[in-house]
């Protein structure tokens, strides 16, 4: 059994235990994906405290709903729960996500200027490295919508860079 198969087997076993109420198993799963979950929230809000709150709320929500876990990628499912928590926090604040200067891995500082939907797509695909299929599932959109949203986001980033440079 290769390493990837072994890790998948361990995750599947932990998911099974968590669905039966094993909090330690769920905590192990959550720890495996907490960095990605926090990064998503941080890149949305640009604020550590709000990102921590959204990450915690998303992970708690995932635990509360573990029995309804659909059996897809656990990482994608946790990110979907965290994204929902981010959206809920934004609605509750009635101000939307904080627009701050966030570094884009390409070296530009234009991520925060994107509309929220485009920013989320860039975070999931370009920063977290998720596939278009996983991203589509997380955001609840079709593959064509993800592709066109990313194209628009990348175009906006390019336009902003051209204005500055």
C-alpha positions as CSV (number, residue, x, y, z in Angstrom):
1,X,0.0,0.0,0.0
2,X,1.5,3.3,-1.1
3,X,1.6,6.4,1.2
4,X,-1.3,8.1,-0.5
5,X,-3.5,5.0,-0.2
6,X,-2.5,4.6,3.5
7,X,-3.3,8.2,4.3
8,X,-6.7,7.8,2.5
9,X,-7.4,4.7,4.5
10,X,-6.5,6.5,7.8
11,X,-8.8,9.4,6.9
12,X,-11.6,7.1,5.9
13,X,-11.3,5.3,9.3
14,X,-11.2,8.6,11.2
15,X,-14.4,9.8,9.3
16,X,-16.2,6.5,10.2
17,X,-15.2,6.9,13.9
18,X,-16.2,10.6,13.9
19,X,-19.6,9.8,12.4
20,X,-20.1,7.4,15.3
21,X,-19.5,10.2,17.8
22,X,-15.7,9.9,18.4
23,X,-14.7,13.5,19.1
24,X,-10.9,12.6,19.1
25,X,-11.2,11.2,15.6
26,X,-13.0,14.4,14.4
27,X,-10.4,16.6,16.1
28,X,-7.6,14.7,14.3
29,X,-9.4,15.2,11.0
30,X,-10.0,18.9,11.8
31,X,-6.3,19.4,12.7
32,X,-5.3,17.9,9.3
33,X,-7.3,20.6,7.5
34,X,-7.2,23.6,9.9
35,X,-4.4,25.4,8.0
36,X,-6.4,25.4,4.7
37,X,-9.6,26.4,6.6
38,X,-7.8,29.3,8.3
39,X,-6.1,30.4,5.1
40,X,-9.5,30.6,3.3
41,X,-11.0,32.7,6.1
42,X,-7.9,34.9,6.4
43,X,-7.8,35.7,2.7
44,X,-11.5,36.5,2.8
45,X,-11.4,38.8,5.8
46,X,-7.7,39.9,6.0
47,X,-8.0,39.9,9.8
48,X,-6.6,37.2,12.1
49,X,-9.3,37.4,14.8
50,X,-12.2,37.2,12.3
51,X,-10.4,34.4,10.4
52,X,-10.0,32.5,13.6
53,X,-13.7,33.0,14.5
54,X,-14.9,31.9,11.1
55,X,-12.6,28.9,11.1
56,X,-13.8,27.8,14.5
57,X,-17.4,28.3,13.6
58,X,-16.9,26.4,10.3
59,X,-15.2,23.4,12.0
60,X,-17.8,23.3,14.8
61,X,-20.5,23.3,12.1
62,X,-18.7,20.4,10.4
63,X,-18.7,18.5,13.6
64,X,-22.3,19.1,14.3
65,X,-23.1,17.9,10.7
66,X,-20.6,15.1,10.5
67,X,-23.4,12.5,10.1
68,X,-24.5,14.2,7.0
69,X,-21.0,14.3,5.5
70,X,-21.6,13.4,1.8
71,X,-18.5,11.2,1.4
72,X,-16.6,13.6,-0.9
73,X,-13.2,15.0,-0.1
74,X,-13.2,15.8,3.6
75,X,-11.0,18.8,3.0
76,X,-13.4,20.2,0.5
77,X,-16.3,19.6,2.9
78,X,-14.6,21.4,5.7
79,X,-13.7,24.3,3.4
80,X,-17.3,24.5,2.4
81,X,-18.4,24.7,6.1
82,X,-15.8,27.4,6.7
83,X,-16.9,29.4,3.6
84,X,-20.5,29.2,4.9
85,X,-19.3,30.5,8.3
86,X,-17.5,33.4,6.5
87,X,-20.6,34.3,4.6
88,X,-22.7,34.2,7.8
89,X,-20.2,36.4,9.7
90,X,-20.2,38.9,6.8
91,X,-24.0,39.0,6.8
92,X,-24.1,39.4,10.6
93,X,-21.6,42.3,10.4
94,X,-23.6,43.9,7.5
95,X,-20.3,45.3,6.3
96,X,-19.1,42.4,4.2
97,X,-15.5,41.1,4.3
98,X,-12.9,43.5,5.3
99,X,-11.1,44.9,2.3
100,X,-7.4,45.0,3.3
101,X,-4.2,44.6,1.3
102,X,-3.5,40.9,1.0
103,X,-0.5,39.4,-0.7
104,X,-1.3,37.3,-3.7
105,X,1.2,34.4,-4.2
106,X,2.2,35.9,-7.5
107,X,3.7,38.8,-5.6
108,X,0.9,41.3,-6.3
109,X,-1.3,43.0,-3.6
110,X,-4.5,43.0,-5.5
111,X,-6.5,40.1,-4.0
112,X,-8.4,42.2,-1.6
113,X,-9.8,44.4,-4.4
114,X,-11.6,41.5,-6.0
115,X,-15.3,41.0,-5.4
116,X,-15.9,38.3,-2.8
117,X,-17.0,35.6,-5.2
118,X,-13.9,36.0,-7.4
119,X,-11.6,36.3,-4.3
120,X,-12.9,32.9,-3.0
121,X,-12.2,31.3,-6.4
122,X,-8.7,32.6,-6.5
123,X,-8.1,31.5,-2.9
124,X,-9.4,28.0,-3.5
125,X,-7.7,27.3,-6.8
126,X,-4.6,29.4,-7.0
127,X,-3.6,29.6,-3.3
128,X,-5.0,26.3,-1.8
129,X,-4.4,24.3,-5.1
130,X,-7.9,22.8,-5.2
131,X,-9.2,21.4,-8.5
132,X,-11.9,23.2,-10.4
133,X,-14.3,20.3,-9.6
134,X,-13.6,20.6,-5.8
135,X,-13.9,24.4,-6.0
136,X,-17.2,24.1,-7.8
137,X,-18.6,21.8,-5.1
138,X,-17.4,24.1,-2.3
139,X,-19.0,27.2,-3.7
140,X,-22.1,25.5,-5.1
141,X,-21.5,26.5,-8.7
142,X,-21.0,24.7,-12.0
143,X,-17.6,24.2,-13.5
144,X,-18.2,26.8,-16.3
145,X,-19.1,29.4,-13.6
146,X,-15.9,28.6,-11.7
147,X,-13.8,28.8,-14.9
148,X,-15.3,32.1,-16.0
149,X,-15.1,33.5,-12.5
150,X,-11.4,32.7,-12.3
151,X,-10.8,34.2,-15.7
152,X,-12.5,37.4,-14.6
153,X,-10.6,37.5,-11.3
154,X,-7.3,37.0,-13.0
155,X,-8.2,39.6,-15.6
156,X,-9.0,42.1,-12.7
157,X,-5.7,41.3,-11.0
158,X,-3.9,41.9,-14.3
159,X,-5.7,45.2,-14.9
160,X,-4.9,46.4,-11.3
161,X,-1.2,45.4,-11.8
162,X,-1.0,47.3,-15.1
163,X,-2.5,50.4,-13.5
164,X,0.1,50.3,-10.7
165,X,3.1,49.3,-12.8
